[in-house]
Amino acid sequence: MAKEITGYLKLQVRGGQANPSPPVGPALGSKGLNIMEFCKQFNARSQDKMGQLLPVLVTIFSDKSFEFVIKTPPAANMLLQAAKLKSGSPEPNRKKVGSVTWDQVKEIAEVKMPDLNAFKVESAMKMVAGTARSMGIKVSGRAPWEA
């Protein structure tokens, strides 16, 4: 028989660096989950993405057990990394703080595809380009579908 789901919990944790300190410990502890068990499992499954900020969706069951799904890093973080910036523009519509190429946008879109609601890479690229625009990052060159 399937376990009864009592709730969900969304966290953002750096890959391979989960520990019982805030924000992970208090969030899991308040739901009555085993914090160290989550940290061990998460660190083991995210070794290949060391240091990247990863969204995690934790499914909590009635017997205090849990399952979790690790999503792809946020597009905003990947864009900042590609443009070699610390943060986006305070006024994205007026001040551009950096630029990325369409090739970089395509790479990010391909990584993000499992978590986006897009069927084609071009659609995912448009989403990532929109995120870049809202951060004050210019996408340089011509879009591949305009050529």
N, CA, C and O atoms as a GROMACS GRO file, in nm:
protein
  588
    1MET      N    1   0.084  -0.119   0.000
    1MET     CA    2   0.000   0.000   0.000
    1MET      C    3   0.088   0.125   0.000
    1MET      O    4   0.193   0.127   0.064
    2ALA      N    5   0.046   0.226  -0.070
    2ALA     CA    6   0.124   0.349  -0.081
    2ALA      C    7   0.120   0.427   0.050
    2ALA      O    8   0.020   0.426   0.123
    3LYS      N    9   0.230   0.495   0.079
    3LYS     CA   10   0.236   0.576   0.199
    3LYS      C   11   0.154   0.703   0.180
    3LYS      O   12   0.138   0.752   0.068
    4GLU      N   13   0.102   0.755   0.289
    4GLU     CA   14   0.021   0.877   0.283
    4GLU      C   15   0.114   0.999   0.290
    4GLU      O   16   0.197   1.010   0.380
    5ILE      N   17   0.098   1.090   0.194
    5ILE     CA   18   0.180   1.211   0.189
    5ILE      C   19   0.118   1.316   0.280
    5ILE      O   20  -0.001   1.347   0.270
    6THR      N   21   0.201   1.371   0.371
    6THR     CA   22   0.150   1.475   0.461
    6THR      C   23   0.192   1.614   0.416
    6THR      O   24   0.134   1.713   0.461
    7GLY      N   25   0.292   1.625   0.330
    7GLY     CA   26   0.330   1.758   0.284
    7GLY      C   27   0.455   1.758   0.198
    7GLY      O   28   0.518   1.655   0.175
    8TYR      N   29   0.485   1.876   0.150
    8TYR     CA   30   0.603   1.897   0.067
    8TYR      C   31   0.685   2.010   0.128
    8TYR      O   32   0.633   2.095   0.200
    9LEU      N   33   0.814   2.009   0.098
    9LEU     CA   34   0.904   2.112   0.148
    9LEU      C   35   1.001   2.148   0.037
    9LEU      O   36   1.064   2.060  -0.022
   10LYS      N   37   1.014   2.277   0.009
   10LYS     CA   38   1.107   2.321  -0.095
   10LYS      C   39   1.226   2.388  -0.028
   10LYS      O   40   1.210   2.476   0.057
   11LEU      N   41   1.345   2.345  -0.067
   11LEU     CA   42   1.469   2.401  -0.013
   11LEU      C   43   1.563   2.436  -0.128
   11LEU      O   44   1.549   2.384  -0.238
   12GLN      N   45   1.658   2.523  -0.102
   12GLN     CA   46   1.768   2.547  -0.195
   12GLN      C   47   1.896   2.524  -0.118
   12GLN      O   48   1.926   2.596  -0.022
   13VAL      N   49   1.972   2.423  -0.161
   13VAL     CA   50   2.092   2.382  -0.090
   13VAL      C   51   2.208   2.372  -0.188
   13VAL      O   52   2.188   2.333  -0.303
   14ARG      N   53   2.328   2.408  -0.145
   14ARG     CA   54   2.446   2.395  -0.230
   14ARG      C   55   2.480   2.246  -0.243
   14ARG      O   56   2.479   2.172  -0.145
   15GLY      N   57   2.511   2.205  -0.366
   15GLY     CA   58   2.541   2.065  -0.395
   15GLY      C   59   2.657   2.011  -0.313
   15GLY      O   60   2.764   2.071  -0.309
   16GLY      N   61   2.636   1.896  -0.247
   16GLY     CA   62   2.740   1.831  -0.169
   16GLY      C   63   2.773   1.901  -0.038
   16GLY      O   64   2.869   1.863   0.030
   17GLN      N   65   2.695   2.004  -0.001
   17GLN     CA   66   2.729   2.081   0.119
   17GLN      C   67   2.613   2.094   0.216
   17GLN      O   68   2.606   2.191   0.292
   18ALA      N   69   2.521   1.998   0.215
   18ALA     CA   70   2.409   2.003   0.310
   18ALA      C   71   2.460   1.969   0.449
   18ALA      O   72   2.534   1.873   0.467
   19ASN      N   73   2.419   2.048   0.547
   19ASN     CA   74   2.454   2.021   0.686
   19ASN      C   75   2.336   2.063   0.776
   19ASN      O   76   2.247   2.134   0.730
   20PRO      N   77   2.336   2.019   0.902
   20PRO     CA   78   2.219   2.043   0.987
   20PRO      C   79   2.199   2.190   1.029
   20PRO      O   80   2.100   2.221   1.096
   21SER      N   81   2.289   2.278   0.991
   21SER     CA   82   2.271   2.419   1.028
   21SER      C   83   2.162   2.483   0.942
   21SER      O   84   2.121   2.424   0.842
   22PRO      N   85   2.114   2.602   0.980
   22PRO     CA   86   2.011   2.668   0.899
   22PRO      C   87   2.059   2.687   0.756
   22PRO      O   88   2.178   2.708   0.737
   23PRO      N   89   1.974   2.681   0.657
   23PRO     CA   90   1.828   2.666   0.662
   23PRO      C   91   1.779   2.522   0.663
   23PRO      O   92   1.660   2.498   0.684
   24VAL      N   93   1.867   2.423   0.640
   24VAL     CA   94   1.824   2.284   0.626
   24VAL      C   95   1.772   2.227   0.758
   24VAL      O   96   1.662   2.173   0.763
   25GLY      N   97   1.848   2.238   0.863
   25GLY     CA   98   1.813   2.179   0.992
   25GLY      C   99   1.676   2.221   1.045
   25GLY      O  100   1.591   2.135   1.069
   26PRO      N  101   1.654   2.352   1.063
   26PRO     CA  102   1.524   2.396   1.117
   26PRO      C  103   1.406   2.359   1.027
   26PRO      O  104   1.298   2.325   1.078
   27ALA      N  105   1.424   2.366   0.896
   27ALA     CA  106   1.314   2.335   0.804
   27ALA      C  107   1.273   2.188   0.816
   27ALA      O  108   1.154   2.156   0.823
   28LEU      N  109   1.372   2.098   0.819
   28LEU     CA  110   1.342   1.955   0.829
   28LEU      C  111   1.300   1.918   0.971
   28LEU      O  112   1.210   1.836   0.991
   29GLY      N  113   1.366   1.976   1.070
   29GLY     CA  114   1.337   1.946   1.210
   29GLY      C  115   1.195   1.982   1.249
   29GLY      O  116   1.132   1.911   1.327
   30SER      N  117   1.144   2.094   1.195
   30SER     CA  118   1.009   2.137   1.229
   30SER      C  119   0.904   2.039   1.174
   30SER      O  120   0.791   2.035   1.223
   31LYS      N  121   0.940   1.962   1.074
   31LYS     CA  122   0.850   1.861   1.017
   31LYS      C  123   0.873   1.723   1.080
   31LYS      O  124   0.801   1.628   1.048
   32GLY      N  125   0.972   1.711   1.169
   32GLY     CA  126   0.999   1.586   1.238
   32GLY      C  127   1.080   1.487   1.157
   32GLY      O  128   1.074   1.367   1.184
   33LEU      N  129   1.156   1.535   1.059
   33LEU     CA  130   1.234   1.445   0.974
   33LEU      C  131   1.375   1.427   1.030
   33LEU      O  132   1.424   1.510   1.106
   34ASN      N  133   1.440   1.318   0.990
   34ASN     CA  134   1.576   1.290   1.031
   34ASN      C  135   1.671   1.378   0.948
   34ASN      O  136   1.692   1.353   0.830
   35ILE      N  137   1.727   1.480   1.011
   35ILE     CA  138   1.809   1.580   0.941
   35ILE      C  139   1.937   1.518   0.888
   35ILE      O  140   1.974   1.543   0.773
   36MET      N  141   2.005   1.439   0.968
   36MET     CA  142   2.133   1.380   0.924
   36MET      C  143   2.113   1.283   0.809
   36MET      O  144   2.198   1.274   0.720
   37GLU      N  145   2.003   1.210   0.810
   37GLU     CA  146   1.976   1.115   0.701
   37GLU      C  147   1.958   1.192   0.570
   37GLU      O  148   2.010   1.151   0.466
   38PHE      N  149   1.885   1.305   0.575
   38PHE     CA  150   1.867   1.387   0.455
   38PHE      C  151   2.002   1.440   0.407
   38PHE      O  152   2.032   1.434   0.288
   39CYS      N  153   2.083   1.492   0.499
   39CYS     CA  154   2.213   1.549   0.462
   39CYS      C  155   2.302   1.444   0.395
   39CYS      O  156   2.365   1.472   0.293
   40LYS      N  157   2.307   1.323   0.452
   40LYS     CA  158   2.390   1.216   0.394
   40LYS      C  159   2.343   1.181   0.254
   40LYS      O  160   2.424   1.172   0.161
   41GLN      N  161   2.212   1.160   0.237
   41GLN     CA  162   2.158   1.122   0.106
   41GLN      C  163   2.177   1.234   0.004
   41GLN      O  164   2.217   1.208  -0.110
   42PHE      N  165   2.149   1.358   0.045
   42PHE     CA  166   2.161   1.470  -0.048
   42PHE      C  167   2.307   1.488  -0.092
   42PHE      O  168   2.334   1.505  -0.211
   43ASN      N  169   2.399   1.485   0.002
   43ASN     CA  170   2.541   1.503  -0.032
   43ASN      C  171   2.590   1.392  -0.124
   43ASN      O  172   2.671   1.418  -0.214
   44ALA      N  173   2.544   1.270  -0.102
   44ALA     CA  174   2.584   1.159  -0.188
   44ALA      C  175   2.530   1.176  -0.330
   44ALA      O  176   2.601   1.149  -0.427
   45ARG      N  177   2.405   1.221  -0.342
   45ARG     CA  178   2.343   1.234  -0.475
   45ARG      C  179   2.383   1.361  -0.549
   45ARG      O  180   2.361   1.372  -0.669
   46SER      N  181   2.441   1.458  -0.478
   46SER     CA  182   2.476   1.584  -0.545
   46SER      C  183   2.627   1.607  -0.553
   46SER      O  184   2.671   1.721  -0.570
   47GLN      N  185   2.706   1.501  -0.541
   47GLN     CA  186   2.852   1.514  -0.550
   47GLN      C  187   2.897   1.574  -0.682
   47GLN      O  188   2.992   1.652  -0.686
   48ASP      N  189   2.829   1.538  -0.792
   48ASP     CA  190   2.870   1.587  -0.924
   48ASP      C  191   2.837   1.734  -0.946
   48ASP      O  192   2.889   1.795  -1.039
   49LYS      N  193   2.751   1.792  -0.862
   49LYS     CA  194   2.714   1.933  -0.876
   49LYS      C  195   2.766   2.014  -0.756
   49LYS      O  196   2.698   2.102  -0.705
   50MET      N  197   2.885   1.984  -0.714
   50MET     CA  198   2.945   2.044  -0.596
   50MET      C  199   2.944   2.197  -0.601
   50MET      O  200   2.993   2.256  -0.697
   51GLY      N  201   2.887   2.260  -0.498
   51GLY     CA  202   2.891   2.406  -0.485
   51GLY      C  203   2.780   2.479  -0.558
   51GLY      O  204   2.759   2.597  -0.532
   52GLN      N  205   2.707   2.413  -0.649
   52GLN     CA  206   2.598   2.480  -0.720
   52GLN      C  207   2.473   2.484  -0.632
   52GLN      O  208   2.446   2.389  -0.557
   53LEU      N  209   2.398   2.592  -0.640
   53LEU     CA  210   2.273   2.605  -0.566
   53LEU      C  211   2.168   2.517  -0.634
   53LEU      O  212   2.136   2.538  -0.752
   54LEU      N  213   2.113   2.421  -0.561
   54LEU     CA  214   2.019   2.325  -0.619
   54LEU      C  215   1.884   2.331  -0.546
   54LEU      O  216   1.880   2.317  -0.424
   55PRO      N  217   1.775   2.352  -0.619
   55PRO     CA  218   1.643   2.342  -0.557
   55PRO      C  219   1.611   2.195  -0.528
   55PRO      O  220   1.641   2.107  -0.608
   56VAL      N  221   1.550   2.170  -0.412
   56VAL     CA  222   1.516   2.034  -0.372
   56VAL      C  223   1.370   2.031  -0.330
   56VAL      O  224   1.325   2.117  -0.253
   57LEU      N  225   1.294   1.934  -0.381
   57LEU     CA  226   1.155   1.916  -0.341
   57LEU      C  227   1.149   1.790  -0.255
   57LEU      O  228   1.170   1.679  -0.304
   58VAL      N  229   1.120   1.809  -0.126
   58VAL     CA  230   1.113   1.698  -0.030
   58VAL      C  231   0.966   1.660  -0.012
   58VAL      O  232   0.883   1.744   0.021
   59THR      N  233   0.935   1.532  -0.032
   59THR     CA  234   0.800   1.480  -0.009
   59THR      C  235   0.800   1.414   0.128
   59THR      O  236   0.880   1.324   0.155
   60ILE      N  237   0.711   1.460   0.215
   60ILE     CA  238   0.707   1.410   0.353
   60ILE      C  239   0.589   1.314   0.367
   60ILE      O  240   0.477   1.345   0.326
   61PHE      N  241   0.616   1.196   0.424
   61PHE     CA  242   0.513   1.095   0.444
   61PHE      C  243   0.466   1.092   0.589
   61PHE      O  244   0.534   1.145   0.677
   62SER      N  245   0.350   1.031   0.614
   62SER     CA  246   0.289   1.030   0.748
   62SER      C  247   0.375   0.958   0.853
   62SER      O  248   0.364   0.989   0.972
   63ASP      N  249   0.459   0.863   0.812
   63ASP     CA  250   0.545   0.792   0.908
   63ASP      C  251   0.680   0.863   0.927
   63ASP      O  252   0.776   0.802   0.975
   64LYS      N  253   0.687   0.991   0.890
   64LYS     CA  254   0.807   1.076   0.905
   64LYS      C  255   0.922   1.034   0.815
   64LYS      O  256   1.036   1.076   0.835
   65SER      N  257   0.894   0.950   0.716
   65SER     CA  258   0.997   0.920   0.616
   65SER      C  259   0.985   1.023   0.505
   65SER      O  260   0.889   1.101   0.503
   66PHE      N  261   1.080   1.025   0.415
   66PHE     CA  262   1.078   1.128   0.310
   66PHE      C  263   1.146   1.076   0.184
   66PHE      O  264   1.224   0.981   0.186
   67GLU      N  265   1.113   1.142   0.074
   67GLU     CA  266   1.182   1.124  -0.053
   67GLU      C  267   1.213   1.264  -0.102
   67GLU      O  268   1.144   1.359  -0.065
   68PHE      N  269   1.316   1.278  -0.185
   68PHE     CA  270   1.342   1.411  -0.240
   68PHE      C  271   1.389   1.402  -0.384
   68PHE      O  272   1.449   1.304  -0.427
   69VAL      N  273   1.359   1.510  -0.457
   69VAL     CA  274   1.397   1.522  -0.597
   69VAL      C  275   1.486   1.645  -0.608
   69VAL      O  276   1.450   1.753  -0.563
   70ILE      N  277   1.602   1.628  -0.669
   70ILE     CA  278   1.694   1.741  -0.690
   70ILE      C  279   1.667   1.796  -0.830
   70ILE      O  280   1.675   1.724  -0.929
   71LYS      N  281   1.636   1.926  -0.835
   71LYS     CA  282   1.607   1.991  -0.963
   71LYS      C  283   1.737   2.049  -1.020
   71LYS      O  284   1.843   2.041  -0.957
   72THR      N  285   1.728   2.107  -1.140
   72THR     CA  286   1.845   2.171  -1.201
   72THR      C  287   1.866   2.308  -1.138
   72THR      O  288   1.771   2.367  -1.087
   73PRO      N  289   1.990   2.360  -1.140
   73PRO     CA  290   2.016   2.491  -1.080
   73PRO      C  291   1.929   2.600  -1.145
   73PRO      O  292   1.892   2.588  -1.262
   74PRO      N  293   1.897   2.706  -1.070
   74PRO     CA  294   1.817   2.815  -1.126
   74PRO      C  295   1.885   2.880  -1.247
   74PRO      O  296   2.007   2.894  -1.249
   75ALA      N  297   1.805   2.918  -1.346
   75ALA     CA  298   1.858   2.980  -1.468
   75ALA      C  299   1.934   3.109  -1.433
   75ALA      O  300   2.037   3.139  -1.494
   76ALA      N  301   1.884   3.184  -1.335
   76ALA     CA  302   1.949   3.309  -1.297
   76ALA      C  303   2.092   3.285  -1.249
   76ALA      O  304   2.184   3.358  -1.286
   77ASN      N  305   2.110   3.182  -1.167
   77ASN     CA  306   2.246   3.150  -1.118
   77ASN      C  307   2.337   3.107  -1.231
   77ASN      O  308   2.454   3.146  -1.235
   78MET      N  309   2.284   3.028  -1.324
   78MET     CA  310   2.364   2.982  -1.437
   78MET      C  311   2.402   3.099  -1.529
   78MET      O  312   2.512   3.102  -1.584
   79LEU      N  313   2.310   3.194  -1.546
   79LEU     CA  314   2.340   3.311  -1.628
   79LEU      C  315   2.448   3.398  -1.563
   79LEU      O  316   2.538   3.447  -1.632
   80LEU      N  317   2.440   3.416  -1.431
   80LEU     CA  318   2.542   3.494  -1.360
   80LEU      C  319   2.679   3.427  -1.375
   80LEU      O  320   2.780   3.495  -1.394
   81GLN      N  321   2.681   3.295  -1.367
   81GLN     CA  322   2.805   3.220  -1.382
   81GLN      C  323   2.860   3.236  -1.523
   81GLN      O  324   2.980   3.255  -1.541
   82ALA      N  325   2.773   3.227  -1.625
   82ALA     CA  326   2.815   3.239  -1.764
   82ALA      C  327   2.868   3.379  -1.795
   82ALA      O  328   2.964   3.394  -1.871
   83ALA      N  329   2.805   3.482  -1.736
   83ALA     CA  330   2.845   3.620  -1.761
   83ALA      C  331   2.957   3.665  -1.666
   83ALA      O  332   3.007   3.777  -1.677
   84LYS      N  333   2.996   3.577  -1.573
   84LYS     CA  334   3.100   3.607  -1.473
   84LYS      C  335   3.065   3.731  -1.392
   84LYS      O  336   3.144   3.825  -1.381
   85LEU      N  337   2.944   3.731  -1.336
   85LEU     CA  338   2.895   3.844  -1.256
   85LEU      C  339   2.862   3.796  -1.115
   85LEU      O  340   2.840   3.677  -1.092
   86LYS      N  341   2.857   3.892  -1.022
   86LYS     CA  342   2.817   3.861  -0.885
   86LYS      C  343   2.666   3.872  -0.870
   86LYS      O  344   2.604   3.790  -0.802
   87SER      N  345   2.606   3.974  -0.935
   87SER     CA  346   2.460   3.991  -0.926
   87SER      C  347   2.409   4.062  -1.050
   87SER      O  348   2.487   4.115  -1.130
   88GLY      N  349   2.278   4.062  -1.065
   88GLY     CA  350   2.215   4.127  -1.179
   88GLY      C  351   2.212   4.279  -1.160
   88GLY      O  352   2.263   4.331  -1.061
   89SER      N  353   2.152   4.348  -1.256
   89SER     CA  354   2.144   4.492  -1.253
   89SER      C  355   2.034   4.540  -1.159
   89SER      O  356   1.927   4.479  -1.153
   90PRO      N  357   2.059   4.649  -1.084
   90PRO     CA  358   1.951   4.705  -1.001
   90PRO      C  359   1.841   4.768  -1.087
   90PRO      O  360   1.726   4.777  -1.044
   91GLU      N  361   1.876   4.813  -1.207
   91GLU     CA  362   1.779   4.869  -1.301
   91GLU      C  363   1.795   4.798  -1.436
   91GLU      O  364   1.858   4.852  -1.527
   92PRO      N  365   1.739   4.678  -1.450
   92PRO     CA  366   1.763   4.598  -1.571
   92PRO      C  367   1.716   4.664  -1.700
   92PRO      O  368   1.772   4.639  -1.807
   93ASN      N  369   1.613   4.750  -1.693
   93ASN     CA  370   1.564   4.813  -1.815
   93ASN      C  371   1.653   4.929  -1.860
   93ASN      O  372   1.647   4.969  -1.976
   94ARG      N  373   1.735   4.983  -1.771
   94ARG     CA  374   1.820   5.097  -1.805
   94ARG      C  375   1.968   5.061  -1.812
   94ARG      O  376   2.038   5.101  -1.905
   95LYS      N  377   2.016   4.984  -1.713
   95LYS     CA  378   2.159   4.951  -1.705
   95LYS      C  379   2.181   4.804  -1.732
   95LYS      O  380   2.127   4.718  -1.663
   96LYS      N  381   2.261   4.776  -1.834
   96LYS     CA  382   2.299   4.637  -1.862
   96LYS      C  383   2.434   4.612  -1.793
   96LYS      O  384   2.526   4.694  -1.806
   97VAL      N  385   2.445   4.503  -1.722
   97VAL     CA  386   2.567   4.477  -1.645
   97VAL      C  387   2.659   4.373  -1.708
   97VAL      O  388   2.774   4.358  -1.665
   98GLY      N  389   2.612   4.302  -1.809
   98GLY     CA  390   2.695   4.200  -1.871
   98GLY      C  391   2.627   4.146  -1.995
   98GLY      O  392   2.518   4.190  -2.033
   99SER      N  393   2.693   4.050  -2.058
   99SER     CA  394   2.630   3.988  -2.175
   99SER      C  395   2.668   3.842  -2.184
   99SER      O  396   2.772   3.799  -2.134
  100VAL      N  397   2.582   3.766  -2.250
  100VAL     CA  398   2.606   3.625  -2.279
  100VAL      C  399   2.576   3.603  -2.426
  100VAL      O  400   2.503   3.682  -2.488
  101THR      N  401   2.631   3.498  -2.484
  101THR     CA  402   2.606   3.467  -2.624
  101THR      C  403   2.489   3.370  -2.635
  101THR      O  404   2.448   3.310  -2.536
  102TRP      N  405   2.438   3.356  -2.756
  102TRP     CA  406   2.328   3.261  -2.778
  102TRP      C  407   2.375   3.118  -2.754
  102TRP      O  408   2.296   3.032  -2.714
  103ASP      N  409   2.504   3.091  -2.777
  103ASP     CA  410   2.557   2.957  -2.751
  103ASP      C  411   2.549   2.925  -2.602
  103ASP      O  412   2.513   2.814  -2.563
  104GLN      N  413   2.584   3.024  -2.517
  104GLN     CA  414   2.575   3.005  -2.372
  104GLN      C  415   2.430   2.986  -2.329
  104GLN      O  416   2.400   2.903  -2.244
  105VAL      N  417   2.339   3.064  -2.390
  105VAL     CA  418   2.196   3.052  -2.359
  105VAL      C  419   2.148   2.912  -2.396
  105VAL      O  420   2.070   2.852  -2.323
  106LYS      N  421   2.195   2.859  -2.510
  106LYS     CA  422   2.154   2.726  -2.554
  106LYS      C  423   2.202   2.619  -2.456
  106LYS      O  424   2.128   2.526  -2.423
  107GLU      N  425   2.327   2.631  -2.409
  107GLU     CA  426   2.380   2.536  -2.311
  107GLU      C  427   2.296   2.536  -2.184
  107GLU      O  428   2.260   2.430  -2.132
  108ILE      N  429   2.264   2.655  -2.134
  108ILE     CA  430   2.182   2.668  -2.012
  108ILE      C  431   2.044   2.608  -2.036
  108ILE      O  432   1.992   2.536  -1.950
  109ALA      N  433   1.984   2.638  -2.151
  109ALA     CA  434   1.851   2.587  -2.183
  109ALA      C  435   1.850   2.434  -2.190
  109ALA      O  436   1.755   2.370  -2.144
  110GLU      N  437   1.956   2.375  -2.246
  110GLU     CA  438   1.963   2.229  -2.255
  110GLU      C  439   1.974   2.165  -2.117
  110GLU      O  440   1.918   2.058  -2.093
  111VAL      N  441   2.047   2.231  -2.026
  111VAL     CA  442   2.058   2.179  -1.889
  111VAL      C  443   1.924   2.192  -1.817
  111VAL      O  444   1.885   2.102  -1.743
  112LYS      N  445   1.853   2.303  -1.839
  112LYS     CA  446   1.727   2.331  -1.771
  112LYS      C  447   1.606   2.258  -1.829
  112LYS      O  448   1.501   2.254  -1.765
  113MET      N  449   1.619   2.199  -1.949
  113MET     CA  450   1.504   2.138  -2.018
  113MET      C  451   1.417   2.045  -1.931
  113MET      O  452   1.294   2.054  -1.942
  114PRO      N  453   1.473   1.957  -1.847
  114PRO     CA  454   1.385   1.870  -1.768
  114PRO      C  455   1.290   1.945  -1.675
  114PRO      O  456   1.182   1.895  -1.644
  115ASP      N  457   1.329   2.064  -1.629
  115ASP     CA  458   1.247   2.138  -1.534
  115ASP      C  459   1.162   2.248  -1.598
  115ASP      O  460   1.082   2.311  -1.530
  116LEU      N  461   1.178   2.270  -1.729
  116LEU     CA  462   1.099   2.373  -1.796
  116LEU      C  463   0.980   2.309  -1.866
  116LEU      O  464   0.981   2.191  -1.900
  117ASN      N  465   0.876   2.390  -1.887
  117ASN     CA  466   0.760   2.338  -1.959
  117ASN      C  467   0.770   2.378  -2.106
  117ASN      O  468   0.683   2.446  -2.160
  118ALA      N  469   0.878   2.333  -2.168
  118ALA     CA  470   0.902   2.359  -2.310
  118ALA      C  471   0.933   2.226  -2.379
  118ALA      O  472   0.996   2.138  -2.321
  119PHE      N  473   0.887   2.215  -2.504
  119PHE     CA  474   0.912   2.093  -2.580
  119PHE      C  475   1.032   2.106  -2.671
  119PHE      O  476   1.097   2.006  -2.704
  120LYS      N  477   1.064   2.228  -2.713
  120LYS     CA  478   1.176   2.251  -2.804
  120LYS      C  479   1.284   2.330  -2.733
  120LYS      O  480   1.256   2.409  -2.643
  121VAL      N  481   1.408   2.308  -2.776
  121VAL     CA  482   1.521   2.383  -2.717
  121VAL      C  483   1.506   2.532  -2.746
  121VAL      O  484   1.544   2.615  -2.663
  122GLU      N  485   1.451   2.567  -2.864
  122GLU     CA  486   1.433   2.709  -2.898
  122GLU      C  487   1.341   2.778  -2.797
  122GLU      O  488   1.367   2.891  -2.757
  123SER      N  489   1.234   2.710  -2.757
  123SER     CA  490   1.141   2.766  -2.659
  123SER      C  491   1.211   2.785  -2.524
  123SER      O  492   1.192   2.887  -2.458
  124ALA      N  493   1.290   2.687  -2.485
  124ALA     CA  494   1.364   2.697  -2.359
  124ALA      C  495   1.466   2.811  -2.368
  124ALA      O  496   1.488   2.882  -2.270
  125MET      N  497   1.527   2.828  -2.486
  125MET     CA  498   1.624   2.938  -2.504
  125MET      C  499   1.554   3.073  -2.488
  125MET      O  500   1.612   3.165  -2.430
  126LYS      N  501   1.432   3.086  -2.538
  126LYS     CA  502   1.357   3.211  -2.523
  126LYS      C  503   1.328   3.239  -2.376
  126LYS      O  504   1.333   3.354  -2.333
  127MET      N  505   1.297   3.135  -2.299
  127MET     CA  506   1.272   3.151  -2.155
  127MET      C  507   1.398   3.199  -2.083
  127MET      O  508   1.394   3.291  -2.002
  128VAL      N  509   1.511   3.135  -2.115
  128VAL     CA  510   1.638   3.173  -2.051
  128VAL      C  511   1.677   3.315  -2.092
  128VAL      O  512   1.727   3.392  -2.010
  129ALA      N  513   1.655   3.349  -2.219
  129ALA     CA  514   1.686   3.485  -2.267
  129ALA      C  515   1.598   3.588  -2.194
  129ALA      O  516   1.644   3.698  -2.164
  130GLY      N  517   1.474   3.553  -2.167
  130GLY     CA  518   1.385   3.642  -2.092
  130GLY      C  519   1.434   3.662  -1.950
  130GLY      O  520   1.427   3.773  -1.897
  131THR      N  521   1.484   3.556  -1.888
  131THR     CA  522   1.542   3.567  -1.754
  131THR      C  523   1.664   3.660  -1.758
  131THR      O  524   1.681   3.744  -1.670
  132ALA      N  525   1.747   3.642  -1.860
  132ALA     CA  526   1.867   3.727  -1.874
  132ALA      C  527   1.825   3.873  -1.888
  132ALA      O  528   1.883   3.961  -1.824
  133ARG      N  529   1.725   3.899  -1.971
  133ARG     CA  530   1.679   4.036  -1.992
  133ARG      C  531   1.629   4.098  -1.861
  133ARG      O  532   1.657   4.215  -1.833
  134SER      N  533   1.556   4.021  -1.781
  134SER     CA  534   1.503   4.074  -1.655
  134SER      C  535   1.612   4.093  -1.550
  134SER      O  536   1.589   4.157  -1.447
  135MET      N  537   1.732   4.038  -1.575
  135MET     CA  538   1.844   4.056  -1.483
  135MET      C  539   1.939   4.167  -1.530
  135MET      O  540   2.034   4.201  -1.460
  136GLY      N  541   1.913   4.223  -1.647
  136GLY     CA  542   2.001   4.326  -1.701
  136GLY      C  543   2.121   4.268  -1.772
  136GLY      O  544   2.226   4.333  -1.781
  137ILE      N  545   2.109   4.145  -1.823
  137ILE     CA  546   2.216   4.081  -1.899
  137ILE      C  547   2.173   4.079  -2.046
  137ILE      O  548   2.065   4.031  -2.079
  138LYS      N  549   2.260   4.131  -2.132
  138LYS     CA  550   2.230   4.138  -2.275
  138LYS      C  551   2.268   4.006  -2.342
  138LYS      O  552   2.373   3.949  -2.312
  139VAL      N  553   2.181   3.958  -2.431
  139VAL     CA  554   2.213   3.838  -2.510
  139VAL      C  555   2.265   3.888  -2.643
  139VAL      O  556   2.189   3.942  -2.724
  140SER      N  557   2.395   3.869  -2.667
  140SER     CA  558   2.458   3.924  -2.787
  140SER      C  559   2.449   3.830  -2.905
  140SER      O  560   2.444   3.708  -2.890
  141GLY      N  561   2.447   3.890  -3.024
  141GLY     CA  562   2.438   3.812  -3.149
  141GLY      C  563   2.295   3.797  -3.194
  141GLY      O  564   2.203   3.853  -3.135
  142ARG      N  565   2.278   3.719  -3.301
  142ARG     CA  566   2.144   3.694  -3.355
  142ARG      C  567   2.093   3.561  -3.303
  142ARG      O  568   2.169   3.465  -3.289
  143ALA      N  569   1.964   3.557  -3.275
  143ALA     CA  570   1.902   3.433  -3.231
  143ALA      C  571   1.910   3.331  -3.344
  143ALA      O  572   1.890   3.367  -3.460
  144PRO      N  573   1.939   3.205  -3.314
  144PRO     CA  574   1.954   3.103  -3.418
  144PRO      C  575   1.831   3.088  -3.508
  144PRO      O  576   1.846   3.058  -3.626
  145TRP      N  577   1.711   3.109  -3.455
  145TRP     CA  578   1.590   3.093  -3.537
  145TRP      C  579   1.563   3.213  -3.626
  145TRP      O  580   1.474   3.208  -3.711
  146GLU      N  581   1.640   3.324  -3.608
  146GLU     CA  582   1.624   3.442  -3.694
  146GLU      C  583   1.720   3.439  -3.813
  146GLU      O  584   1.702   3.516  -3.907
  147ALA      N  585   1.819   3.353  -3.810
  147ALA     CA  586   1.922   3.350  -3.914
  147ALA      C  587   1.870   3.306  -4.049
  147ALA      O  588   1.946   3.300  -4.145
   0.00000   0.00000   0.00000
